[in-house]
Amino acid sequence: MKARKRFGQHFLEPAWVAKVLSALSPHATDTFLEIGPGRGALTLPLAARVHQVIAVEVDRDLAGDLRRRAPGNVRIVEGDVLVMDLAGALAEAAPAAFRVAGNLPYNISSPILARLFQLYDRGPRPVDLTLMLQREVADRLGAAAGTREYGVLSIAAQRRAHVERLLDLPPGAFRPAPKVHSALIRLTFRTPDEAIAVPEDFDDLVRSVFGQRRKRLSNALKPFADGTGRSAAGALDAAGVDPERRPGTLSVREFVALASALAR
């Protein structure tokens, strides 16, 4: 089957499957939610190593073909991961603990990540995500404070998970070959004991401040603080954050301290 441009399809080449499988480190008791199985290049060998694979595919032709070829421990769910009831699909088949794997379309990788972060926040909670992404997105997920790549996506990921770069993939690892390089990255979610508690409007605060990332914090924070009837200067003082710093220099913990000070 030919790749369909409207779905952003780039299928993993067989020569790279073993490398990706090795990086996944699957266990016989694992259940995987796979996003975008495509032709099943990863689905079928993964199914031979784990307890169960729940594969979500938006392309009905690919879903039908894979359904005919898949073994009994593979469940094909036809639907759009951005709008479907993921929790419901998992509740039908998945145990309490499950892992996520996938080759995400480059054009919608950030919205898919946002949906997967919702699973962590609301349940059912995955153990980890191991995903093939455009290299620039992978760079942003694992970026350190103070770097050019550090931003809203970095904080969204790192407050929920430990981020690990596993493998770099050249364009030739896929067919058709994309025009960009890719990376395999793992996000291991924090356990309840490790969870970083944040105020309800934490994400809104981060987006607002990074919308003015070139300004000093005293100015970048003011619109958000004013909109909530709070004092930007008072919050910065209470959080122990220098108002002369730029937004991109704050660590996740410092953003949490700032949001908590505003909430008080």
N, C-alpha and C positions, 0 to 999 in steps of 0.2 A: 504494500500500500504506500502511495506517495504521501509525503508530508504535506500538511495543509497549513498554508501561511497564516490563515485567520486564527488558528489555534497556537501559533508560535512553535510549531513542532520541529524539534531537532533530535533525532533518535540516536541513542548511544550505540557506538560501534562494538561488535563482539570482542574485538581485541582489548577493549577497556573494561569489559564486564568483570573479569576476574580481579582487576585492581580495585574497582569500586566495591565489590563484594568483600574483599579482604579488609578494606577500610571500614566497612559497615560492622564487621565482627559479629555476625549473626549467631544466635544460639538456638538450639533445638526447641527450647520452650518459648521463644519469642513470637509475638504477634506484631506484624507490621501493617501500618496504614501506608500504602504507596500512592502518591499523587502523580498522575500522568504516566501510567505504565506503558502507553504507546503500543509498540509491537510485542512487548513482553520480554525484551532483551534482559532486563534485570529481574522481572517478576518471576519467570519460570525457574532460573537457577536459585533465586532466593527462596522460593517455595520448597525446593528440595532440601533446604537447610533449616527451615523454621517450622513452627507449629501451624501458623496461619498467615495468609496475606489478604488484606482487604484493599483492593485496587480501585481507585476512583478515576474514571476516564470520561472526559467530556465528548469525545468523538465516538458517536454511536457505532460507526463501522469498525473502528479499532476495538471497541468494547465487545462487539459481537464476535469478531474474529478471535479475540483472546479468550472469550468465554468458551468457545468451542475447543480450544487447545489446552486450557488450563487444567491442572489436576484438581482433585476434590478439596484440597485445603486452600484454594484460591477463590475468593468471592469477588466478583466484578460488580461494582456499583457505577451505573451510568449517571453522570451528572456533572454540574459545574461546581467545583469546590468553593467558589466565591459566594454562592447563594444557597447551596444545599444544606440540609440539616446534618452536619457532620456528627454531632453528638448522637443523633438518632441512628445514623448508619452504624456508628461504633457500638451503640448499646445493643444492637441486634446480635453482634457476633464477637465483639472484643472483650477480653478479660479486663480486670482493673488496671493492669499495666500493659502498655503497648508502646511501640516505637513508630517513628515516621520516617519514610524515605521518599525521595522523589527527584525527578529532573524537571525543575520548574521552568515554564515559559518565561523568557526574559522580560517580556512586556508587562507581565502581571505578577512578577515575583514578590514585590513589596506588599500588594494587597493579600496575596496568599500567606505571606509571613504574618501579617496582621491577624488573619483568621486563625492561624495556628497559635499565635499568642493568646487569642481569646480562649482556646481550649485549655491552655495553662491556667488562665485566670478563672474560668468558670467551670471547667471540667467537661468531659473526662480528661484528666491531665496526662499527656504523653511523658514518657521517660526522657526521650531525646528526639531531635530532628537531625537527619543526615541528608543534606540536600545539595544537588548540583545547581549552581547559580552562576550568573555572569560575574566575572572576577571583581568588577568594581563594587557589586553589591556585597560580595564576600568581604572585601576590604572594609566596607563601611560597618558591617556587623561586628568585626573584631577590632575596630580602630580604637586607639588609646586617646584619652583626653589630650588636647593640645595639637593633634594632628589635623591635617586638612580633611581627611575622610570622616572624622568624628562628628556625629550629629544625632538627629532624632532617632534614626534607625539603630545606631550604636547603643544608645541609652535604652531603647525599648527592648533590645535583645539582652544586653548585659545585666539589666536589673532582674531579668527572669532566668538567665542561663549562663553557663560557662561556655565560651565560644572557642572552638578549636579548628584550625585549618588542617585538613587531612591530605588533600591532593590537588594539584593543578592539572587542568585538562586543556590541551590545545584545541583549536577549532576542528582539527582532523579527527578528534575523538567522537564526532557526531556526523550524521548524515541527515539532511544536507549540512555542510559545515557552516556554522555561524561566522559572522565577521568579527567576533570578539572571542577572547579567551574566557575560560570558565574555571571554577574551583569547586571542590567538594568540601563542605564545611559541616561541622557537627555542633549543635547547640544542646548541651546537657542541662536540662532544667533543674533549677534549685529545688531541693526537697522542702517540705513545709518548715522544717527546722532552720533551713538556710534562707527562706524567703525574705525578700526585702519589702517591708510594708511601705506603701505610699498613699498619700491622700488621694481622694477621688479625682481631683482635677490635676493630678500630676502630669499626665500626658499633654493636656492643654497648656500647662505652664511651659513645658519643654518646647513644644511647637512654637509658642508665642515668642519665647526668648531667642530661639535659633532663627526665627524670622528676621532678627536684627543682630545677627551674630558678630557683625563688625563694630557694634557699639559697645561702650562700657556697660557693665551690668546695671549700674545705677540708672542708665537710660533704657536699656533693653528690657528690664523688668517692669518699668513704670506703667506701660499700657495695660499689662495683665493685672498688676496690683491695683491700679486705679479702677479697672473694670469690676473688681471684686470688693471695692471699698476698703482696701488694705494699704498699708504703707510699705513701699518698696525699700526705702531706707531702713525702716525698722526691721523688716524681715532679713535683710542682708546683715544687719548688725547682730540680730538674734542667732542667725545661722553661722556667724563667724566668717563670713565671706567678704573679701575685699571688694568694694563697689567699683574699683578701677579695673578689675579683671574683665576679660572678654568671655562670653558664654561658652565658647569651645574649649576653655581651659578647666571647666568644672568637672570633677569626677561624678559618677553616678551617685555616690554617697553624699556629695556636696549638694547635688540637685535635690535629693531627698530631704536633706536638712533644710534647704531653702523652702521647699514646698511645705514642709511641716511647720516652719516658722510662720509662713503666710496663713496656713490653716488655723494657727493659734490666734 
